[in-house]
Amino acid sequence: MENAIAAHPRGTMKAIVQDGYGSADVLRLRDIEKPVVSDQDVLVRVRAASVNALDWHVVRGGPFLHMMAFLLRQPKINVRGVDVAGHVEAVGKNVTRLKPGDEVFGSARGAFAEYVAAKEDRFVPKPRRLTFEQAAAVGIAGVTALQGLRDKARLRPGQRVLIHGAGGGVGTFAVQIAKALGAHVTAVTSTRNLDIVRSIGPDEVIDYTQEDFTRRRQRHDVLFDVAATRSLADLRRVLEPKGTLVLAGAAKGDGFAPLGRILKALVLSRVGSQRLVPYIATVRYEDLVVLKELIEAGKLSPVIDRTFPLSEAADAVRYVGTGHARAKVVINVS
C-alpha cells in the first residue's frame, strides 16, 4: 500500500506544548516528533483546530481536573487541543473508510499541532460547504449540545427549551440543534452576544443583563445550562414541574466546586419530580455523522468569534479563559 504509514517517515512537527500549570504562559510553540501511527490510525495534516473551555481548565490544573483525569484514565498528553480539521496524510493498513487526500474533521488529542493521529472513527468527511476553520469548530461543542438535548433532555418536537449561555461555543450549537429537533427555543445571553444569537434563529432572545430570566412566569420543559452562573434553585424555577435541567457547563470556582454542583444536582433529582442531569459528553463517530448531516442539510452552521495562528495559540487559550469569547475560537494551523 503505497500510501501506508511506512512510506512516511515520522520526522518532526511544530506543536503547542504545555509545560506545567497556571496561566496560558505555560503553552509554548516547539518542534516535537510527529505522532506514532498504528495500523488502525489515520494521520491528519491539521489545517485548523478549535479551543474549548476544556483546554483552559487543563492549563489551569487543580484538584478536580486531576481527579477526573484519574477516574477517566486519561493519558497525559502535553500537546493541547482536541478539535481538528484537515487533510488525511496517510492511513494504517486496517483503515477502510478514509484515504489520503480526504478532507476530514473530528476529535483527536494534541490538535494544536501540524499533525495528529487517531483511530479512524474519530474523523468524518468534512462538509464541502464548510471551511477548515468552521469544521474544526464542531467537535466537542457540537457533540456536547447534541448529546445534552437529544439524549439527556430527550427533547421532543413542540417542547419549550431555554438555552442558558446561548452565546458561547456549546450554546450556539445548542440553539440550532434544539430548533432542528423541533423545539421552541428561548436563548439567554448577554448584550454583546445578541446579534450572534439572533442570527442562528431562536424563537426568543433574553438579554440577562436587562432581565432576570429566572423571574419570568413562562415555564420550560427543558433548561440546557451551559453558563453555570446561576444556582440550581434559580434554574429549577424556570422549569415545568416535571421538566428537565441539563447541566452542560462546569460550575465556576476553584477546588471541588464543580463536583459539589454535580452531587447536589444528583441528590435533588432523586427527591423531586424534576430531572437534573449533569453529564460529560463523549465524542462518538455516530454523533459526528449526525452533526455532519445537519450541516449538509443547512440546519447547523458553526459560528466563529476569532481566529489565531498556531504561534499565538497561548493567546487563544487565554482569550477563552477570560470568559468573554463569543461562540468558537479557532486556531489556523496551515
C-alpha positions in Angstrom: 0.0 0.0 0.0 2.0 3.0 -1.3 0.2 5.5 0.9 0.6 3.4 4.1 2.3 4.9 7.1 5.5 3.1 6.5 6.0 5.3 3.4 6.0 8.4 5.6 9.0 8.9 8.0 8.0 10.4 11.3 10.2 13.5 11.2 9.3 16.5 13.3 6.4 19.0 13.5 5.5 22.2 15.3 3.1 21.9 18.2 1.9 23.8 21.3 3.3 22.1 24.3 2.2 22.6 27.9 5.0 22.9 30.4 3.4 23.0 33.9 0.1 24.5 35.1 -1.1 28.0 35.7 -1.6 30.8 33.1 -1.5 30.3 29.3 2.1 31.3 29.5 2.9 27.6 30.1 2.0 27.0 26.5 4.9 27.2 24.0 5.5 26.5 20.3 8.1 23.7 20.0 9.4 21.2 17.5 8.5 17.7 18.5 8.3 14.3 16.8 5.3 13.6 14.6 2.7 11.1 16.1 3.3 7.4 16.1 0.6 5.9 13.9 -0.7 2.3 14.2 -2.4 0.1 11.7 -5.8 1.4 12.8 -4.9 5.0 12.8 -5.3 7.9 10.4 -2.6 10.6 10.2 -4.1 14.1 9.6 -2.3 17.2 8.4 -4.0 19.8 10.6 -5.4 22.8 8.9 -7.4 24.2 11.8 -8.1 23.4 15.5 -10.6 25.0 17.9 -10.2 26.0 21.5 -12.6 24.7 24.2 -13.0 25.6 27.8 -11.5 22.2 28.5 -8.2 23.4 27.2 -8.2 26.3 29.6 -9.1 24.1 32.5 -6.3 21.7 31.7 -3.8 24.6 31.6 -5.1 25.9 34.9 -4.9 22.5 36.6 -6.5 22.0 40.0 -7.6 19.1 42.1 -11.0 18.5 40.4 -9.3 18.2 37.0 -6.7 15.8 38.2 -9.3 13.7 39.9 -11.4 13.5 36.7 -8.4 12.6 34.6 -7.6 9.8 37.1 -11.2 8.5 37.1 -11.4 8.6 33.3 -7.9 7.1 33.0 -6.9 9.7 30.5 -3.3 9.5 29.3 -1.1 12.5 29.9 -0.6 14.4 26.7 1.3 17.7 26.8 0.0 19.0 23.5 -3.3 20.8 23.9 -6.4 20.8 21.7 -9.0 18.1 20.8 -11.0 19.5 17.9 -9.4 19.3 14.5 -10.0 19.6 10.7 -7.5 18.9 7.9 -6.3 16.5 5.2 -5.7 12.8 5.6 -1.9 12.5 5.1 -1.7 8.7 5.4 -3.6 5.7 6.7 -2.8 2.5 8.5 -3.3 -0.8 6.7 -6.5 -1.6 8.6 -8.2 1.7 7.8 -11.2 1.2 5.4 -13.3 4.4 5.3 -10.7 7.1 4.7 -7.9 7.5 2.2 -5.0 10.0 1.8 -6.2 13.4 0.5 -9.7 13.2 2.2 -10.8 16.4 4.0 -12.0 15.5 7.5 -13.0 16.9 10.8 -13.4 15.3 14.2 -11.6 14.9 17.5 -8.0 13.9 18.3 -5.8 14.7 21.3 -2.9 17.0 20.6 -4.8 19.1 17.9 -2.7 22.3 18.4 0.0 20.8 16.1 0.8 20.3 12.5 -0.2 16.7 12.6 -2.5 14.4 14.7 -3.0 10.7 14.7 -6.1 8.9 16.0 -8.4 6.0 15.2 -10.4 6.2 12.0 -13.7 6.6 13.9 -12.6 9.9 15.4 -13.0 11.6 12.0 -15.7 12.1 9.4 -15.6 13.7 5.9 -15.7 17.5 6.1 -18.9 19.0 4.5 -17.9 20.9 1.4 -19.8 24.0 2.5 -17.6 24.5 5.5 -14.1 26.0 5.6 -11.5 24.1 7.7 -11.9 26.7 10.4 -15.6 26.2 10.6 -15.2 22.4 10.6 -12.7 22.5 13.4 -15.2 24.4 15.5 -17.7 21.5 15.5 -16.1 18.7 17.6 -16.6 18.8 21.4 -19.1 21.8 21.4 -21.4 20.2 18.8 -21.3 16.8 20.4 -22.0 18.3 23.8 -25.0 20.2 22.6 -26.3 17.2 20.6 -26.0 14.6 23.4 -27.3 17.1 26.0 -30.5 17.9 24.1 -31.3 14.7 22.3 -30.0 12.1 24.8 -30.0 13.7 28.2 -33.0 16.0 27.9 -34.9 13.7 25.5 -36.1 16.8 23.7 -39.2 16.3 21.6 -40.8 18.4 18.9 -43.1 21.2 20.3 -41.4 21.3 23.7 -40.1 24.6 25.1 -36.4 24.7 25.8 -34.3 27.5 27.3 -30.6 27.7 26.5 -28.7 29.5 29.2 -25.3 30.6 27.8 -26.5 30.7 24.2 -23.7 32.9 23.0 -20.9 30.5 23.8 -19.4 27.6 21.8 -21.8 25.0 23.1 -24.6 27.4 23.3 -24.6 28.5 19.6 -24.7 24.8 18.6 -27.4 24.1 21.2 -29.8 26.8 19.8 -29.5 25.4 16.3 -29.8 21.7 17.3 -32.8 22.4 19.5 -34.5 24.1 16.5 -33.6 21.2 14.3 -35.2 18.9 16.9 -38.5 20.9 16.5 -38.4 22.7 19.9 -39.5 26.3 20.7 -36.2 27.9 21.7 -35.5 30.7 24.1 -31.9 31.8 24.2 -30.4 33.6 27.1 -27.2 35.6 26.5 -25.5 39.0 27.2 -25.9 42.3 25.3 -22.7 41.8 23.4 -23.8 38.4 22.0 -27.3 39.4 21.0 -26.6 39.8 17.2 -24.7 36.5 17.0 -27.5 34.6 18.9 -30.3 36.2 16.9 -28.6 35.2 13.6 -28.9 31.5 14.4 -32.6 31.5 14.7 -34.0 31.1 18.2 -37.7 31.9 18.7 -36.9 34.4 21.5 -33.8 36.0 22.9 -33.4 37.3 26.5 -30.6 39.7 27.5 -29.8 38.6 31.0 -28.1 42.0 31.8 -31.5 43.6 31.3 -33.9 40.9 32.6 -33.7 38.1 35.2 -34.9 35.1 33.2 -35.5 33.1 36.3 -38.2 35.5 37.4 -40.4 35.1 34.3 -43.7 33.3 34.6 -43.1 31.3 31.5 -42.0 27.7 32.3 -40.0 25.4 30.1 -39.9 21.7 29.5 -36.1 21.7 29.3 -33.4 24.1 30.5 -30.0 23.5 29.0 -27.5 25.2 31.2 -24.1 26.0 29.7 -23.2 29.1 31.6 -23.3 27.6 35.1 -23.6 31.0 36.7 -27.0 30.6 38.5 -27.9 28.5 41.4 -29.8 25.2 40.9 -32.7 26.7 42.8 -32.9 29.6 40.4 -32.8 27.4 37.4 -35.4 25.0 38.7 -37.9 27.9 38.9 -37.8 28.2 35.1 -38.9 24.5 34.7 -42.2 22.8 34.4 -43.0 20.6 37.5 -41.8 17.6 35.5 -39.2 19.5 33.5 -35.5 18.5 32.9 -32.5 20.6 33.8 -29.4 19.5 31.8 -26.1 20.8 33.3 -23.6 21.0 30.5 -21.3 23.7 31.9 -18.7 23.5 34.6 -19.5 25.5 37.8 -17.2 28.4 38.3 -14.9 28.3 41.2 -11.7 26.5 42.3 -11.1 23.2 44.0 -14.1 20.9 44.1 -16.8 23.5 43.4 -17.8 21.7 40.1 -18.1 18.4 41.9 -20.3 19.9 44.6 -22.7 21.2 42.0 -22.9 17.8 40.3 -23.5 16.0 43.6 -26.2 18.5 44.6 -28.0 18.0 41.3 -28.0 14.3 41.6 -29.5 14.5 45.1 -32.2 17.0 44.1 -33.1 14.9 41.1 -34.0 12.0 43.5 -36.3 14.0 45.8 -38.4 15.9 43.3 -40.4 15.4 40.1 -37.9 17.4 38.0 -35.0 15.7 36.4 -31.5 17.3 37.0 -28.9 15.7 34.7 -25.2 16.6 34.9 -23.0 14.9 32.3 -19.7 14.9 30.4 -20.0 14.4 26.6 -18.2 11.6 24.9 -17.2 12.1 21.2 -18.7 9.2 19.1 -18.4 8.6 15.4 -22.2 8.3 15.1 -22.7 11.7 16.6 -20.1 13.3 14.4 -22.0 11.9 11.4 -25.3 13.4 12.7 -23.7 16.8 13.0 -22.2 16.5 9.5 -25.7 15.6 8.2 -27.3 18.6 10.0 -24.6 20.9 8.5 -25.2 19.5 5.0 -28.9 20.0 5.4 -28.4 23.6 6.2 -29.7 23.2 9.8 -26.4 23.8 11.6 -23.6 26.3 11.0 -20.6 26.8 13.2 -20.1 30.4 14.5 -16.6 31.7 14.9 -15.6 34.7 17.1 -11.9 35.0 16.4 -9.1 33.1 14.6 -5.5 32.9 15.8 -2.3 31.5 14.1 -0.7 28.5 15.7 2.1 30.6 17.0 -0.4 32.6 19.1 -2.3 29.6 20.5 -1.5 30.7 24.0 -3.3 34.0 23.4 -6.3 32.0 22.0 -6.5 29.9 25.2 -6.1 32.9 27.3 -8.9 34.7 25.5 -11.2 31.7 26.1 -10.2 31.7 29.7 -11.4 35.3 30.2 -15.0 34.1 29.7 -15.6 36.8 27.1 -15.2 34.7 24.0 -18.3 34.5 21.8 -19.1 31.3 20.0 -16.0 29.5 18.9 -12.3 30.4 18.9 -10.2 28.8 16.2 -6.5 28.3 15.6 -5.4 28.3 12.0 -2.6 25.8 11.7 -2.0 25.9 7.9 
